[in-house]
């Protein structure tokens, strides 16, 4: 009985060590280049630069395949394209807590491609007029408290260090506003979606 017990402990130890060898975590930070896409409603926006930072937990299924989840503080938003009323319209910044479960495939040893979903929980909504500081838009809620979309990315590895680039876009309308045409008729299919290019760096630590 003692032999069985020791064998069981030994087996659990091997499995645990193997799992630990396959799990790694990486702090990750960089820039978001973001704007809003308006469909069925003419409101052209241009990309603005914001910040993101967070961590990635990664589990290697094999040498080629891994599952991972990123948790990050991520700023998104837009700036209205130049026009007659640009001076009257603020730059908009949305801050999210993004949860990004993805699957990564190593094309070659130092290049991985990955894809998955992005679920964002809105933390705050801010505005900035030319020459002013950012101010909280808590009394002017224009977007929903969540965002859901997809993402695709590529990652370059140098030992444990990496550089990543990815794109994510909303699947669903994030706006709480009702869009109308020039006659005041509501446009049922009009929507606003986040469009974000993300570039960052990080370092994987094995647990």
C-alpha positions as CSV (number, residue, x, y, z in Angstrom):
1,X,0.0,0.0,0.0
2,X,2.9,2.3,0.9
3,X,4.4,1.6,-2.5
4,X,1.2,2.5,-4.3
5,X,0.9,5.7,-2.3
6,X,4.5,6.8,-3.1
7,X,4.0,5.9,-6.8
8,X,0.8,8.0,-6.9
9,X,2.7,11.0,-5.3
10,X,5.5,10.5,-7.8
11,X,3.1,10.5,-10.8
12,X,1.3,13.6,-9.6
13,X,4.7,15.4,-9.2
14,X,5.7,14.5,-12.7
15,X,2.3,15.7,-14.2
16,X,2.6,18.9,-12.1
17,X,6.1,19.7,-13.2
18,X,5.2,19.0,-16.8
19,X,2.2,21.4,-16.6
20,X,4.3,24.1,-15.0
21,X,6.9,23.7,-17.8
22,X,4.1,24.4,-20.3
23,X,2.6,27.5,-18.6
24,X,4.1,30.9,-19.0
25,X,3.1,34.5,-18.2
26,X,4.1,37.7,-19.9
27,X,3.7,41.4,-19.0
28,X,2.8,43.1,-22.2
29,X,2.4,46.8,-23.1
30,X,2.3,49.1,-26.2
31,X,0.1,51.4,-28.2
32,X,-3.4,51.2,-29.7
33,X,-4.1,53.0,-32.9
34,X,-7.9,53.2,-32.8
35,X,-10.9,54.8,-34.4
36,X,-14.7,54.1,-34.6
37,X,-16.3,52.7,-37.7
38,X,-19.8,54.1,-38.4
39,X,-21.9,52.1,-40.8
40,X,-25.1,53.3,-42.5
41,X,-24.3,56.8,-41.0
42,X,-21.8,59.3,-42.5
43,X,-19.5,60.3,-39.7
44,X,-15.9,59.8,-40.8
45,X,-13.3,59.4,-38.1
46,X,-9.5,59.1,-38.1
47,X,-7.1,57.0,-36.1
48,X,-5.7,58.3,-32.8
49,X,-3.0,56.8,-30.6
50,X,-3.7,55.4,-27.1
51,X,-2.1,53.1,-24.5
52,X,-2.6,49.5,-23.4
53,X,-0.9,47.4,-20.8
54,X,-1.6,44.0,-19.2
55,X,-0.5,40.4,-19.1
56,X,-0.8,37.2,-21.1
57,X,-1.1,33.7,-19.6
58,X,-0.1,31.0,-22.1
59,X,-0.3,27.2,-22.1
60,X,1.6,25.2,-24.7
61,X,-0.3,22.2,-25.9
62,X,2.6,21.2,-28.2
63,X,5.6,22.8,-29.8
64,X,3.4,24.4,-32.5
65,X,0.1,25.0,-30.7
66,X,-0.8,27.1,-27.6
67,X,-3.9,28.5,-25.9
68,X,-3.6,31.9,-24.2
69,X,-5.6,34.6,-22.5
70,X,-4.6,38.3,-22.3
71,X,-6.0,40.6,-19.7
72,X,-5.3,44.3,-20.4
73,X,-6.2,47.8,-19.7
74,X,-6.9,49.2,-23.1
75,X,-7.7,52.7,-24.4
76,X,-9.6,53.1,-27.6
77,X,-11.5,56.0,-29.3
78,X,-11.4,58.3,-32.3
79,X,-10.9,61.8,-33.6
80,X,-13.3,63.3,-36.1
81,X,-11.9,63.8,-39.5
82,X,-11.2,67.4,-40.6
83,X,-14.4,69.3,-41.5
84,X,-16.3,72.5,-41.0
85,X,-17.3,71.6,-37.5
86,X,-14.1,69.8,-36.3
87,X,-13.3,72.5,-33.8
88,X,-16.8,71.8,-32.1
89,X,-16.3,68.1,-31.8
90,X,-14.1,66.5,-29.1
91,X,-11.6,63.7,-29.4
92,X,-13.1,60.6,-27.7
93,X,-11.3,58.1,-25.5
94,X,-12.8,54.8,-24.2
95,X,-11.0,52.8,-21.5
96,X,-11.7,49.1,-21.3
97,X,-10.7,46.1,-19.4
98,X,-10.2,43.6,-22.3
99,X,-10.3,39.8,-21.9
100,X,-8.8,38.1,-25.0
101,X,-8.8,34.3,-25.2
102,X,-6.9,33.1,-28.3
103,X,-5.2,30.2,-30.0
104,X,-1.7,30.6,-31.3
105,X,0.0,28.5,-34.0
106,X,3.8,28.6,-34.5
107,X,4.4,28.9,-38.3
108,X,8.1,28.7,-37.6
109,X,10.1,28.7,-34.3
110,X,10.1,32.5,-34.0
111,X,6.9,33.4,-35.6
112,X,3.4,32.8,-34.2
113,X,0.0,33.7,-35.5
114,X,-3.1,33.8,-33.3
115,X,-6.8,34.6,-33.3
116,X,-9.7,34.7,-30.9
117,X,-12.2,37.0,-29.3
118,X,-12.1,40.3,-27.5
119,X,-14.5,41.0,-24.7
120,X,-14.2,44.5,-23.3
121,X,-15.7,45.9,-20.1
122,X,-15.9,49.7,-20.3
123,X,-14.2,51.5,-17.4
124,X,-14.7,55.1,-18.4
125,X,-15.6,57.4,-21.3
126,X,-13.6,60.6,-21.8
127,X,-13.6,63.6,-24.1
128,X,-11.1,66.3,-25.0
129,X,-11.6,69.5,-27.0
130,X,-8.7,71.2,-28.8
131,X,-6.6,73.0,-26.1
132,X,-8.4,71.3,-23.2
133,X,-7.6,68.4,-20.8
134,X,-9.5,65.1,-20.8
135,X,-12.7,65.2,-18.9
136,X,-15.0,62.4,-17.8
137,X,-18.1,61.8,-19.8
138,X,-20.1,60.0,-17.1
139,X,-23.1,62.3,-17.7
140,X,-22.9,61.8,-21.5
141,X,-22.9,58.1,-21.9
142,X,-22.7,57.4,-25.7
143,X,-21.5,53.8,-25.7
144,X,-22.5,50.5,-24.0
145,X,-20.8,49.1,-21.0
146,X,-19.3,46.2,-23.0
147,X,-17.7,45.4,-26.3
148,X,-17.5,42.1,-28.1
149,X,-15.4,41.4,-31.2
150,X,-12.7,39.3,-32.9
151,X,-9.0,39.7,-33.2
152,X,-6.1,38.4,-35.3
153,X,-2.4,38.9,-34.6
154,X,1.2,37.9,-35.3
155,X,4.0,37.6,-32.8
156,X,7.8,37.6,-33.3
157,X,9.9,35.8,-30.7
158,X,13.5,36.3,-29.7
159,X,14.1,33.8,-26.9
160,X,11.5,34.9,-24.3
161,X,11.2,38.4,-25.6
162,X,8.5,39.1,-28.2
163,X,7.0,41.8,-30.4
164,X,3.3,41.5,-31.3
165,X,0.9,43.2,-33.8
166,X,-2.8,42.6,-33.9
167,X,-6.1,44.0,-35.1
168,X,-9.4,43.7,-33.3
169,X,-12.8,45.0,-34.3
170,X,-16.2,45.0,-32.7
171,X,-18.8,42.5,-33.9
172,X,-21.7,44.4,-32.3
173,X,-22.9,48.0,-32.2
174,X,-21.3,49.7,-29.2
175,X,-23.3,52.9,-29.4
176,X,-26.3,53.8,-27.2
177,X,-27.3,56.6,-29.6
178,X,-30.2,56.6,-32.1
179,X,-29.0,57.6,-35.6
180,X,-31.3,59.5,-37.9
181,X,-31.2,60.8,-41.5
182,X,-31.7,64.4,-42.5
183,X,-35.5,64.1,-42.3
184,X,-35.3,62.7,-38.7
185,X,-36.1,59.1,-39.6
186,X,-34.3,56.6,-37.5
187,X,-31.7,54.4,-39.2
188,X,-32.2,51.0,-37.7
189,X,-29.1,49.4,-39.2
190,X,-26.7,52.2,-38.3
191,X,-23.9,51.2,-35.9
192,X,-20.6,52.2,-34.3
193,X,-17.8,49.7,-33.9
194,X,-14.3,49.9,-32.4
195,X,-11.4,49.4,-34.9
196,X,-8.0,49.0,-33.3
197,X,-4.5,48.2,-34.4
198,X,-2.3,47.2,-31.5
199,X,1.5,47.1,-31.3
200,X,3.4,46.0,-28.3
201,X,6.3,44.2,-26.6
202,X,6.6,41.7,-23.8
203,X,8.6,39.0,-22.1
204,X,7.4,35.4,-21.2
205,X,8.4,34.0,-17.8
206,X,8.0,30.2,-17.4
207,X,6.2,29.2,-14.2
